[in-house]
Amino acid sequence: MKTRVIQIYSPLNDRSDEDKEDFYELLQREIDARLSHHLLILFGNANAKVGSDKISWEGTMGNKGSTL
């Protein structure tokens, strides 16, 4: 069995709707191009965010006060 791995980092919410639509259209084309008998592994961050902004993300970004 052949395996296809796709790593994604989707556009942030502050990007234009056109950028987001382009990304998801490209992703869908890549998924559709996979042969049905091949294994597809999709990983990454569906709403990527890089930086130290912890507003609303305290529990997932290593805040010492987190209970997670």
PyMOL commands that set and color helices and strands:
alter all, ss='L'
color gray80, all
select helices_A, chain A and resi 17-32
alter helices_A, ss='H'
color red, helices_A
select strands_A, chain A and resi 3-9+39-45
alter strands_A, ss='S'
color yellow, strands_A
deselect
rebuild
show_as cartoon
